[in-house]
Amino acid sequence: MTGGFLGAVIFMTYYYPFFIGALLLLVRMTILRRWTYLNSPVPFRVRPAFCVLLSSALLSAPFWLPLLISMIVYGNNAAQQEWHHMGSVGIAFKYHAFSFTGITFLVSIYFGLRRRMTRLNRGLLLLLGTVSFYYFIGTTLGAMGKPINLIKANEFLLVLAGSFIGLMVATVMRTSLLHRGRGKAIALIITALFPIFLHGFNRLIRHPMVKTARTTWGVSWGLDKDEMVHRQGSVFLSAHEALTAFYPVYNFIAHNQHYAHPASRHIQRFRFLHNLQVTQEPYLFNLALTHNRFDHVDFFMPRKKDGRFQILQGLSNYPDRYADQALNYNMAVISDTTLFRKEKGEHLYCVLDLGKDIKEYHGRTSEYDLVDLTRLRMLRDDLDSTGQIRMDKYMGPLWSNWCYLTPSDGSTNFDNRIELLNAFSISRNDSLHFLFAFYVADQFYQDHRIFLHVYPGYGEASFDNYDFASTPKVKDWEKGDIVVCERTIPNHDVYNKLHLGFFRGNTRLGDGVWLRYDSSAKLR
């Protein structure tokens, strides 16, 4: 039972070694053709096993229970395994690198093969083969679009390298003691190798990230440290990744999707902040921060770049190598001192609650075109009920003649590279305006056109074709962008469905999306 508790503790700390251990058993049984490794040294008993599992579950409940509840309520969208991208696909072990580390590792493996009859070396070689097999599985899944976390596999190879190299050095030292004549030569070789190790260590210690971790004592950003203690538990929309490492506050959104909580709805938060870029009105900006469906933002703390406020966001690497997005906001959004109060600190603003009557903000100060109104409508959908009511009063009847276009079969993806977020139709005089909001999930390097087939209500066999090119072009879309495309066609008296998709020549991205017109789905 003691071994069971220890195993449970190790598993809860990090479960990776158990996957390697399971693969190790399979490799050993395959090579030796013996299934006795699955036999337990003591008879299995249900009651002790159940006690171990139950006790471990109760002791670790403060860690896994909140995670489970939040995943049930908000869903699971873990992105840790997407750290690797298509550039990682391929078998590239550490000992293949033509470097001092790689060559030393390779020599130590040769040493292990020469001494494979010893139990320790044989076990390490099997473990090396298991990690290699795990790496092969990971790269194969990555090529199939189902990546898994391979970071620990790379690190574990270095741990194995240390074991092999240590055994080799120990053998060399023992040989030098047994053969006095070779001792001087061996000592000379080890002395010659020492500067090489020292050079590698110095290069590592001078790495910018390592240097920052070693020398950073406390980043202040000009903040009042005593006041920050009283802000414990506040929510910051901040551009500073290290803020929560020094102060007991929360980030509205993780700065990198890979580090986000699985149930944090990171992509939905990112899209919300992306759409928020469209406005420069302080009231709408304040309303969005204080009445969104995610978290009430207490403080706004961006960086300033090129005359605008900026927050950098890192998205999933997979399947592209680079996936950074810069969210830029007009500096006029904090110009109203009744909505935002400047605090001591680098671009730190307190987001004030809207205690005043809505009538004091009776008119909007900016004009918006149809594309901007589409973004504002999506922004409105991310507000709570109070925020939606206030925004409707503030904006007026701008969406009164808009209508939702709903997917017929629920599918909104184009080959998992583009996602349709929203689709609207607007009837004005002799024209019919279609607005499509797309989320770009993958990088494009070739241009595509958009096909739009409108099916009249009186027939299913024929359709009117309104293909068009987007502005900007699809090849210029960046991963993480939300792009709104507008298409205007002659007004149809009756139409019942649309077929929308992307194509290049005779090749389409998936099967497209079928949209259904519903006269009852008018926007309020």
C-alpha positions in Angstrom: 0.0 0.0 0.0 2.9 2.4 0.7 4.1 1.8 -2.9 0.6 2.6 -4.1 0.6 6.0 -2.2 4.0 6.9 -3.5 3.0 6.0 -7.1 -0.2 8.1 -6.7 1.9 11.1 -5.5 4.3 10.8 -8.4 1.4 10.5 -10.9 -0.3 13.6 -9.5 3.0 15.5 -9.7 3.5 14.6 -13.3 2.0 11.7 -15.2 4.6 11.6 -18.1 6.9 8.9 -16.5 3.9 6.5 -16.3 3.4 6.7 -20.1 7.0 6.0 -20.6 6.8 3.2 -18.1 3.9 1.6 -19.9 5.6 1.8 -23.2 8.8 0.4 -21.6 6.8 -2.7 -20.5 5.5 -3.2 -24.1 8.9 -2.8 -25.6 10.4 -5.3 -23.1 7.6 -7.8 -23.7 8.0 -7.4 -27.5 11.8 -7.9 -27.5 11.9 -10.7 -24.9 8.5 -12.3 -25.8 7.7 -12.7 -22.1 4.4 -11.6 -20.6 5.5 -12.3 -17.1 6.4 -8.6 -16.6 2.6 -7.9 -16.2 2.5 -10.3 -13.2 2.3 -8.5 -9.8 4.9 -9.7 -7.2 2.1 -9.9 -4.7 -1.6 -11.0 -5.3 -3.8 -8.2 -6.3 -6.5 -7.3 -3.8 -9.3 -4.9 -4.6 -9.8 -3.4 -1.1 -6.3 -2.0 -0.7 -6.3 -0.7 -4.2 -9.6 1.0 -3.7 -8.4 2.6 -0.4 -5.3 3.9 -2.2 -7.3 5.4 -5.1 -10.0 6.9 -2.7 -7.4 8.4 -0.3 -5.4 9.9 -3.2 -8.5 11.4 -4.7 -9.6 13.0 -1.4 -6.2 14.4 -0.7 -5.8 15.9 -4.2 -9.4 17.1 -4.4 -8.5 20.8 -3.8 -6.5 20.6 -7.1 -8.5 18.5 -9.5 -12.1 19.1 -8.3 -12.2 22.9 -9.2 -10.6 22.0 -12.6 -13.3 19.3 -13.2 -16.1 21.6 -12.3 -14.9 24.4 -14.5 -14.4 22.0 -17.4 -18.0 20.7 -17.0 -19.4 24.2 -16.9 -17.2 25.9 -19.6 -15.8 23.0 -21.6 -12.3 21.8 -22.2 -10.0 23.5 -24.7 -6.5 22.5 -23.6 -3.7 23.7 -26.0 -0.6 22.5 -24.2 -0.1 19.6 -26.7 -0.2 22.1 -29.5 3.1 23.6 -28.5 4.7 21.6 -31.3 3.9 22.6 -34.8 4.5 21.1 -38.3 8.1 22.2 -38.1 8.6 19.8 -35.3 7.4 16.8 -37.3 10.3 14.5 -38.1 12.6 12.2 -36.0 15.3 14.6 -34.7 16.8 13.2 -31.6 19.3 15.1 -29.5 22.1 12.7 -30.3 21.7 13.3 -34.0 22.9 16.9 -33.6 26.5 17.6 -34.8 27.5 19.2 -31.6 29.6 18.4 -28.6 26.6 17.3 -26.6 25.2 15.2 -29.5 28.6 13.5 -30.2 29.1 12.8 -26.5 25.7 11.4 -26.2 26.3 9.2 -29.2 29.6 7.9 -27.9 28.0 7.1 -24.5 25.2 5.2 -26.2 27.9 3.1 -28.0 29.4 2.6 -24.6 26.1 1.4 -23.3 25.7 -1.0 -26.2 29.1 -2.5 -25.6 28.2 -3.1 -22.0 24.6 -4.1 -22.6 25.0 -7.3 -20.6 25.0 -5.4 -17.3 21.5 -4.9 -15.9 21.7 -1.2 -15.5 23.0 -0.5 -19.0 20.4 -2.9 -20.5 17.6 -1.1 -18.7 18.8 2.3 -19.8 19.0 1.2 -23.4 15.5 -0.2 -23.3 14.3 3.1 -21.8 16.1 5.0 -24.6 14.4 2.9 -27.1 11.0 3.5 -25.4 11.5 7.3 -25.4 12.4 7.1 -29.1 9.3 5.1 -29.8 7.2 7.7 -27.9 8.8 10.4 -30.0 8.0 8.5 -33.1 4.3 8.2 -32.0 4.2 11.9 -31.2 5.6 13.1 -34.6 3.3 10.7 -36.5 0.3 12.1 -34.6 1.6 15.6 -35.3 1.7 14.9 -39.0 -1.9 13.7 -38.8 -3.0 16.9 -37.2 -3.4 15.4 -33.7 -0.3 16.7 -31.8 0.7 15.6 -28.3 3.2 17.1 -25.9 6.7 16.1 -26.9 8.6 18.7 -24.9 9.3 16.3 -22.0 10.5 13.6 -24.4 13.2 16.0 -25.6 14.2 16.8 -22.0 14.1 13.2 -20.9 16.6 12.3 -23.7 19.0 14.8 -22.0 18.4 13.0 -18.7 19.3 9.7 -20.3 22.3 11.3 -21.8 23.5 12.3 -18.4 23.1 8.7 -17.2 25.0 7.2 -20.1 27.8 9.8 -19.9 28.1 9.4 -16.1 28.4 5.6 -16.4 31.0 6.1 -19.1 33.1 8.5 -17.1 32.8 6.2 -14.0 34.1 3.3 -16.1 37.0 5.4 -17.5 37.9 6.6 -14.0 37.9 3.0 -12.7 40.0 1.9 -15.6 42.6 4.6 -14.8 42.8 3.4 -11.2 43.4 -0.2 -12.4 45.9 0.7 -15.0 48.3 3.3 -13.6 50.0 3.8 -16.9 46.8 5.1 -18.5 45.9 7.4 -15.7 47.8 10.4 -16.9 46.3 10.2 -20.4 42.8 9.8 -19.1 43.3 12.8 -16.7 44.6 14.8 -19.6 41.5 14.0 -21.7 39.1 14.9 -18.9 41.0 18.2 -18.3 40.8 19.0 -22.0 37.0 18.3 -22.0 36.4 20.6 -19.0 36.7 23.9 -20.9 34.2 22.7 -23.4 31.7 21.9 -20.7 32.5 25.3 -19.1 31.9 27.1 -22.4 28.5 25.4 -22.9 27.5 26.4 -19.3 28.6 30.0 -19.8 26.6 30.2 -23.0 23.5 28.9 -21.2 23.9 31.3 -18.3 24.2 34.3 -20.7 21.0 33.4 -22.4 18.6 36.4 -22.1 15.8 34.4 -20.5 18.1 32.7 -18.0 19.7 36.1 -17.2 16.3 37.6 -16.6 15.3 34.7 -14.3 18.6 35.0 -12.3 18.8 38.8 -12.0 15.1 39.9 -11.7 14.3 40.8 -8.1 11.1 42.7 -8.5 9.6 44.3 -11.5 7.6 47.4 -10.5 6.5 49.1 -13.8 6.2 52.2 -11.6 3.4 50.6 -9.5 2.7 51.5 -5.9 3.7 48.2 -4.2 1.7 48.9 -1.1 -1.4 49.7 -3.1 -1.0 46.6 -5.2 -1.3 44.5 -2.0 -4.7 46.0 -1.4 -5.6 45.1 -5.0 -5.3 41.4 -4.3 -7.7 39.3 -6.4 -8.4 42.1 -8.9 -8.6 41.3 -12.6 -6.1 43.1 -14.8 -6.2 43.3 -18.6 -2.5 43.7 -18.8 0.3 43.5 -21.5 2.9 42.5 -18.9 3.3 38.7 -18.8 5.2 38.7 -15.5 2.7 40.8 -13.6 1.1 37.9 -11.8 4.5 36.6 -10.8 5.1 39.6 -8.6 1.6 40.7 -7.5 -1.4 38.7 -6.2 -3.8 39.6 -9.1 -5.5 37.8 -12.0 -5.0 38.2 -15.7 -8.1 38.6 -17.8 -6.5 36.4 -20.4 -3.3 34.3 -20.4 -0.6 35.8 -22.6 0.0 32.5 -24.4 -2.7 30.0 -25.3 -0.5 27.1 -24.3 -0.4 28.4 -20.7 -4.1 29.0 -20.4 -6.4 27.1 -18.1 -8.2 24.4 -20.2 -11.6 25.8 -19.2 -10.6 29.5 -19.5 -12.3 29.9 -22.9 -9.1 31.5 -24.1 -10.0 31.7 -27.8 -13.4 33.3 -27.0 -11.7 35.9 -24.8 -9.2 36.6 -27.5 -12.0 37.1 -30.1 -13.7 39.4 -27.7 -10.6 41.6 -27.3 -10.0 41.4 -31.0 -13.4 42.8 -31.7 -13.0 45.5 -29.0 -10.3 47.1 -31.3 -13.0 48.6 -33.5 -14.2 51.3 -31.1 -12.5 54.4 -29.8 -15.4 55.4 -27.6 -14.7 55.4 -23.8 -18.2 54.4 -22.9 -18.3 51.3 -25.1 -14.8 50.4 -24.0 -15.8 50.7 -20.4 -19.0 48.8 -20.9 -17.2 45.9 -22.6 -14.6 45.6 -19.8 -17.2 45.8 -17.0 -20.1 43.8 -18.4 -18.6 41.0 -20.5 -19.6 37.4 -20.0 -16.1 36.4 -18.9 -14.8 38.5 -16.0 -15.3 42.1 -14.7 -12.0 43.9 -15.5 -10.8 46.1 -12.7 -7.6 47.6 -14.2 -6.4 48.2 -17.7 -2.6 48.1 -18.1 -1.4 48.0 -21.7 1.9 48.9 -23.3 2.2 52.0 -25.6 3.5 51.6 -29.1 3.3 53.8 -32.1 0.8 56.1 -30.5 -1.6 53.3 -29.6 -2.2 51.0 -26.6 -1.1 47.4 -27.4 -1.5 43.9 -25.9 0.4 41.0 -27.4 -1.2 37.6 -27.5 0.5 34.3 -28.3 -1.8 31.7 -29.9 -1.3 28.0 -30.5 1.8 27.2 -32.5 0.2 24.3 -34.3 0.3 23.9 -37.2 2.4 27.1 -37.8 5.6 28.1 -36.2 4.7 31.7 -35.4 1.3 32.7 -34.0 1.6 36.1 -32.3 -1.2 38.7 -32.5 -0.9 42.4 -31.5 -4.2 43.9 -30.2 -4.1 47.6 -30.7 -6.5 50.1 -29.1 -7.0 53.8 -29.7 -5.7 55.9 -26.9 -8.9 57.9 -26.9 -10.7 54.9 -25.1 -9.4 56.2 -21.7 -10.1 59.9 -22.3 -13.2 60.1 -20.2 -12.1 60.5 -16.6 -15.5 59.5 -15.3 -15.0 56.1 -16.8 -11.2 55.6 -16.3 -9.0 56.9 -13.5 -5.2 57.1 -14.0 -3.3 55.3 -11.2 0.3 55.3 -10.3 2.1 53.0 -12.7 3.1 52.6 -16.3 -0.2 53.1 -18.3 -2.3 51.8 -15.4 -6.0 52.8 -15.4 -8.7 51.9 -13.0 -11.9 50.8 -14.8 -14.7 52.6 -13.0 -18.1 51.1 -12.6 -20.9 52.6 -14.6 -22.8 54.2 -11.7 -24.3 57.0 -13.7 -27.6 56.9 -15.5 -27.4 55.6 -19.1 -29.0 58.8 -20.3 -25.8 60.7 -19.7 -24.3 58.8 -22.5 -27.1 59.3 -24.9 -25.3 59.5 -28.2 -22.4 57.8 -29.8 -19.4 59.8 -30.9 -18.3 57.7 -33.9 -19.8 56.6 -37.1 -19.4 52.9 -38.1 -19.6 51.2 -41.5 -21.2 47.8 -42.0 -18.0 45.9 -41.3 -17.4 47.8 -38.0 -21.1 47.3 -37.0 -20.6 43.5 -37.6 -17.7 43.5 -35.2 -19.7 45.6 -32.7 -22.6 43.1 -33.0 -20.2 40.2 -32.1 -18.9 42.3 -29.3 -22.4 42.8 -28.0 -23.0 39.0 -28.1 -20.1 38.7 -25.6 -21.7 41.0 -23.0 -23.9 40.0 -20.2 -27.6 40.9 -20.2 -27.1 44.3 -18.5 -24.3 45.2 -21.0 -26.5 44.2 -24.0 -29.4 46.4 -22.8 -27.1 49.4 -22.2 -25.3 48.9 -25.5 -28.6 48.8 -27.4 -29.8 52.0 -25.7 -26.5 53.7 -26.5 -26.1 52.5 -30.2 -29.8 52.9 -31.1 -31.6 50.9 -33.8 -28.6 50.2 -36.0 -29.4 46.5 -36.4 -33.1 46.7 -36.8 -33.1 45.4 -40.3 -30.4 42.8 -39.8 -31.0 39.1 -39.9 -28.9 36.1 -38.7 -28.0 33.4 -41.2 -27.8 30.1 -39.3 -25.8 27.1 -40.4 -28.1 24.3 -41.7 -26.1 21.4 -40.3 -24.2 23.1 -37.5 -20.9 23.0 -39.4 -18.9 26.2 -39.5 -15.4 25.1 -40.4 -13.6 25.2 -43.7 -11.1 22.3 -43.6 -10.3 23.3 -40.0 -8.4 26.3 -41.4 -11.1 29.0 -41.3 -14.1 29.2 -39.0 -17.3 31.1 -39.8 -18.2 33.1 -36.6 -21.3 35.0 -37.8 -23.2 35.7 -40.9 -25.8 38.4 -41.4 -28.0 39.6 -44.2 -29.4 43.2 -44.6 -32.0 44.2 -47.1 -31.8 47.8 -48.3 -33.8 49.1 -51.2 -32.7 47.1 -54.3 -29.7 45.5 -52.7 -29.1 42.6 -50.4 -25.9 42.9 -48.2 -24.2 39.8 -46.8 -21.7 40.1 -44.0 -19.5 37.1 -43.1 -17.1 37.1 -40.1 -14.3 34.6 -40.3 -11.8 33.5 -37.7 -8.4 32.5 -39.3 -7.1 29.4 -37.6 -4.2 28.7 -40.0 -1.8 30.7 -42.0 -2.4 31.1 -45.8 0.3 31.5 -48.4 -1.8 31.2 -51.5 -4.8 33.3 -52.4 -8.4 31.9 -52.5 -11.7 33.3 -53.7 -15.0 32.9 -51.9 -17.9 31.3 -53.6 -21.4 32.4 -52.6 -24.3 30.4 -54.1 -27.8 31.8 -53.5 -30.7 29.4 -53.9 -34.0 31.0 -54.7 -37.0 29.8 -52.7 -38.8 28.5 -55.7 -36.3 25.8 -56.6 -33.5 23.6 -55.4 -31.8 22.6 -58.6 -30.5 26.1 -59.6 -28.6 28.8 -57.8 -27.2 32.3 -58.5 -23.5 32.5 -58.4 -21.9 35.5 -56.7 -18.2 34.5 -56.2 -16.0 37.3 -55.0 -12.5 38.1 -53.7 -12.0 39.3 -50.2 -10.3 42.5 -49.1 -7.7 42.0 -47.9 -6.8 39.0 -49.9 -6.9 35.6 -48.2 -3.2 35.1 -48.7 -2.6 38.2 -46.5 -4.8 36.9 -43.6 -2.8 36.3 -40.5 -3.4 33.5 -38.1 -5.7 34.8 -35.3 -7.3 37.5 -37.4 -11.0 38.1 -37.4 -11.9 39.1 -41.0 -15.3 40.5 -42.0 -16.2 40.2 -45.7 -19.0 42.1 -47.3 -20.9 41.0 -50.5 -23.7 43.0 -52.1 -26.0 41.5 -54.6 -29.3 42.4 -56.2 -32.2 42.0 -53.9 -34.0 38.6 -54.1 -37.7 38.5 -53.3 -37.3 35.1 -51.8 -34.3 32.9 -51.0 -34.1 30.0 -48.6 -30.4 29.0 -48.3 -26.8 29.9 -49.2 -23.7 27.9 -49.9 -20.5 29.6 -48.8 -16.9 28.4 -49.1 -13.4 29.0 -50.3 -11.8 27.7 -53.5 -8.6 28.0 -55.5 -8.9 26.8 -59.1 -10.8 23.5 -58.8 -9.8 22.9 -55.2 -12.1 23.8 -52.3 -11.4 24.1 -48.6 -13.7 21.4 -47.3 -17.3 21.2 -48.4 -18.3 24.7 -47.5 -21.0 25.9 -45.1 -24.7 25.8 -45.8 -26.6 28.8 -44.4 -30.3 29.1 -43.9 -32.3 32.3 -44.0 -34.8 32.6 -41.2 -37.0 35.6 -41.1 -37.7 35.1 -37.4 -33.9 35.4 -36.6 -33.9 39.2 -36.9 -31.6 41.1 -34.7 -33.1 43.2 -31.9 
